[in-house]
């Protein structure tokens, strides 16, 4: 039976992680695969023991490997998770997303298997625009998904299924002092030239479809007076 790694970067927000995992294990991770959670817990957020976050992961999956960082660093957390990947497929799932509708993971796997250069299938967080322009790219209609025309802006941290080949290539070039999402742009020359520019990027949706996932972390950030520093330099939240 195939294994699927679920890579999660988390902070001290167990209530959000619980809602995230509940929605995904009820609506996506239901087919018969050996699921393994890879979770990094950064010590920032609520004033609680990091093990409370780990216990949430263990509630949903029997196979959990985790790391509790000494200091918060989003880039380090992301890379640690990706460095543990061993399976054929990785579902990248940060702690603060809700899956709004059922999705068949087998369909995602079939699409990735049928498209040799397709690295990932992202779950869309907005209704599909009529002009098929979003995430700063124009999208092309393919069988079962939309494909980005612009490779340089089309990989991000939203919930998505990824071929582990892409993860294993990319992790060799990732650094610890730069926003990981920004590392997948042309400015990160080695990662762009050797990995990102060689792959295509897709979104699991079709024209006129509705959003599949919802960001549930922003409200918490505002309420608790945390913010992300804009730009490539972001690796840790700021308190204001």
C-alpha positions as CSV (number, residue, x, y, z in Angstrom):
1,X,0.0,0.0,0.0
2,X,1.4,3.4,-1.0
3,X,2.4,5.9,1.7
4,X,1.5,9.6,1.5
5,X,3.4,12.0,3.7
6,X,1.4,15.0,5.1
7,X,3.9,17.8,5.8
8,X,2.7,20.4,8.3
9,X,4.4,23.5,9.6
10,X,2.6,24.4,12.9
11,X,2.8,26.9,15.7
12,X,1.2,26.9,19.2
13,X,-2.4,27.0,17.9
14,X,-3.8,23.6,18.5
15,X,-7.4,24.7,18.0
16,X,-6.6,25.7,14.4
17,X,-4.7,22.5,13.7
18,X,-7.5,20.4,15.1
19,X,-10.0,22.2,12.7
20,X,-7.6,21.8,9.8
21,X,-6.9,18.1,10.3
22,X,-10.6,17.3,11.0
23,X,-11.7,18.9,7.7
24,X,-8.9,17.1,5.7
25,X,-9.3,13.7,7.3
26,X,-13.0,13.8,6.8
27,X,-12.9,15.0,3.2
28,X,-9.6,14.0,1.6
29,X,-7.5,11.5,3.5
30,X,-10.1,8.8,3.5
31,X,-8.8,6.4,0.8
32,X,-6.7,3.4,1.8
33,X,-3.2,4.8,2.0
34,X,-0.6,4.6,4.7
35,X,-0.7,8.3,5.8
36,X,2.2,9.7,7.8
37,X,2.2,13.1,9.4
38,X,5.4,15.1,9.4
39,X,5.0,18.1,11.7
40,X,7.3,20.8,12.9
41,X,6.1,22.9,15.8
42,X,7.5,26.4,16.2
43,X,7.4,27.9,19.7
44,X,5.3,30.9,19.0
45,X,1.6,31.7,19.3
46,X,-0.4,30.8,22.4
47,X,1.3,30.2,25.8
48,X,1.0,26.5,25.9
49,X,3.2,23.4,25.9
50,X,4.3,22.4,22.3
51,X,3.2,18.8,23.1
52,X,-0.4,19.8,23.0
53,X,0.1,20.5,19.3
54,X,1.8,17.2,18.7
55,X,-1.1,15.4,20.5
56,X,-3.5,16.9,17.9
57,X,-1.5,15.3,15.1
58,X,-1.5,11.9,17.0
59,X,-5.3,12.1,17.4
60,X,-5.7,11.9,13.6
61,X,-2.9,9.6,12.6
62,X,-1.0,6.7,14.1
63,X,2.2,7.5,12.3
64,X,3.5,10.9,13.4
65,X,7.1,12.2,13.3
66,X,7.6,15.6,14.8
67,X,10.1,18.2,15.7
68,X,9.8,21.0,18.3
69,X,12.0,23.9,17.4
70,X,14.0,25.8,19.9
71,X,13.3,29.1,18.1
72,X,10.6,29.9,15.5
73,X,11.7,30.0,11.9
74,X,9.2,29.3,9.1
75,X,11.9,28.5,6.5
76,X,13.7,26.1,8.9
77,X,10.3,24.5,9.8
78,X,9.4,24.0,6.1
79,X,12.8,22.5,5.2
80,X,12.8,20.2,8.2
81,X,9.4,18.8,7.1
82,X,10.5,18.3,3.5
83,X,13.8,16.8,4.6
84,X,11.8,13.9,6.2
85,X,9.9,13.1,3.1
86,X,10.3,9.5,1.8
87,X,7.0,8.7,0.0
88,X,5.9,9.0,-3.6
89,X,3.5,11.9,-2.8
90,X,3.5,14.7,-0.2
91,X,0.5,16.7,0.8
92,X,1.8,20.1,2.0
93,X,-0.7,21.2,4.7
94,X,0.1,24.2,6.9
95,X,-1.8,24.4,10.2
96,X,-4.5,26.9,9.3
97,X,-6.6,25.7,6.4
98,X,-10.1,24.3,6.2
99,X,-11.2,22.0,3.4
100,X,-14.7,23.0,2.4
101,X,-15.8,20.1,0.2
102,X,-14.9,16.4,-0.3
103,X,-12.0,15.8,-2.7
104,X,-11.0,12.3,-4.0
105,X,-7.2,12.0,-3.4
106,X,-7.1,9.3,-6.0
107,X,-8.1,11.8,-8.7
108,X,-5.2,14.1,-7.7
109,X,-2.8,11.2,-7.8
110,X,-4.1,10.1,-11.2
111,X,-3.6,13.6,-12.7
112,X,-0.1,13.8,-11.3
113,X,0.8,10.4,-12.7
114,X,-0.7,11.2,-16.1
115,X,1.2,14.5,-16.5
116,X,5.0,13.8,-16.3
117,X,6.1,17.4,-15.9
118,X,3.3,18.4,-13.4
119,X,4.9,18.9,-10.0
120,X,1.8,19.8,-7.9
121,X,-1.9,20.2,-7.7
122,X,-3.0,23.1,-5.4
123,X,-6.4,23.3,-3.9
124,X,-7.9,26.7,-4.8
125,X,-8.7,29.3,-2.2
126,X,-11.0,31.5,-4.3
127,X,-13.7,31.1,-6.8
128,X,-12.2,30.6,-10.3
129,X,-12.2,34.0,-12.2
130,X,-13.8,34.1,-15.6
131,X,-10.6,35.2,-17.2
132,X,-8.6,32.3,-15.6
133,X,-6.1,34.8,-14.2
134,X,-5.2,34.3,-10.6
135,X,-2.1,33.7,-8.4
136,X,-0.4,36.2,-10.8
137,X,-0.6,33.8,-13.8
138,X,-2.9,32.9,-16.7
139,X,-4.2,29.3,-16.5
140,X,-4.8,26.8,-19.3
141,X,-7.7,24.3,-19.1
142,X,-6.3,20.7,-19.0
143,X,-8.1,17.4,-18.3
144,X,-9.2,17.6,-14.7
145,X,-7.2,20.7,-13.7
146,X,-5.9,24.1,-14.7
147,X,-2.2,24.6,-15.5
148,X,-0.3,27.8,-14.9
149,X,1.4,29.4,-17.9
150,X,3.9,31.2,-15.7
151,X,6.2,28.8,-13.8
152,X,7.9,31.6,-12.0
153,X,5.0,32.6,-9.8
154,X,2.9,29.5,-9.5
155,X,4.3,27.5,-6.5
156,X,3.2,28.5,-3.1
157,X,2.3,27.2,0.4
158,X,-1.4,26.5,0.0
159,X,-2.7,23.0,0.6
160,X,-1.5,20.8,-2.3
161,X,-0.5,17.3,-3.4
162,X,3.1,17.3,-4.6
163,X,5.3,14.7,-6.3
164,X,8.1,13.8,-3.9
165,X,10.6,14.0,-6.7
166,X,10.0,17.7,-6.8
167,X,10.3,18.0,-3.0
168,X,13.5,16.0,-2.9
169,X,15.0,18.2,-5.7
170,X,13.9,21.5,-4.1
171,X,15.0,20.8,-0.6
172,X,18.6,20.6,-1.7
173,X,18.5,24.3,-2.6
174,X,16.4,25.8,0.2
175,X,17.9,28.2,2.7
176,X,16.9,29.1,6.2
177,X,16.9,32.9,6.1
178,X,14.3,33.5,3.4
179,X,10.6,33.2,3.2
180,X,10.2,29.7,1.7
181,X,7.4,30.7,-0.6
182,X,9.6,33.4,-2.1
183,X,12.4,30.9,-2.7
184,X,10.4,29.4,-5.5
185,X,10.8,32.5,-7.7
186,X,13.5,33.5,-10.2
187,X,15.4,35.5,-7.5
188,X,16.5,32.2,-5.9
189,X,18.7,31.4,-8.9
190,X,19.9,27.9,-8.1
191,X,16.5,26.7,-7.0
192,X,14.9,28.3,-10.1
193,X,17.4,27.1,-12.6
194,X,17.7,23.5,-11.3
195,X,14.2,22.8,-10.2
196,X,11.3,25.3,-10.4
197,X,11.9,26.2,-14.1
198,X,11.8,22.5,-15.0
199,X,8.3,21.7,-13.8
200,X,4.6,22.7,-14.4
201,X,2.2,23.7,-11.7
202,X,-1.5,23.0,-11.6
203,X,-4.6,23.8,-9.6
204,X,-7.3,21.2,-9.0
205,X,-10.3,23.0,-10.3
206,X,-12.1,24.0,-13.5
207,X,-13.7,27.1,-14.9
208,X,-16.6,28.4,-12.8
209,X,-15.7,26.3,-9.8
210,X,-15.9,27.5,-6.2
211,X,-13.1,27.7,-3.6
212,X,-12.1,24.4,-2.1
213,X,-10.1,25.7,0.9
214,X,-10.4,28.6,3.4
215,X,-7.6,30.4,5.3
216,X,-8.6,30.2,8.9
217,X,-5.5,31.7,10.4
218,X,-5.8,35.4,9.5
219,X,-8.5,36.1,12.1
220,X,-6.4,34.5,14.8
221,X,-3.4,36.6,13.8
222,X,-5.4,39.8,14.0
223,X,-7.1,38.9,17.3
224,X,-3.7,38.0,18.9
225,X,-1.8,40.9,17.4
226,X,0.7,39.0,15.3
227,X,1.7,39.8,11.7
228,X,4.0,38.6,9.0
229,X,6.7,40.8,7.8
230,X,6.1,41.3,4.1
231,X,8.6,40.2,1.4
232,X,11.3,37.6,1.2
233,X,12.7,38.4,4.6
234,X,9.8,36.8,6.5
235,X,10.7,33.8,8.6
236,X,9.0,34.6,12.0
237,X,5.9,36.5,13.0
238,X,6.1,39.9,14.7
239,X,4.1,41.0,17.7
240,X,2.5,44.5,17.5
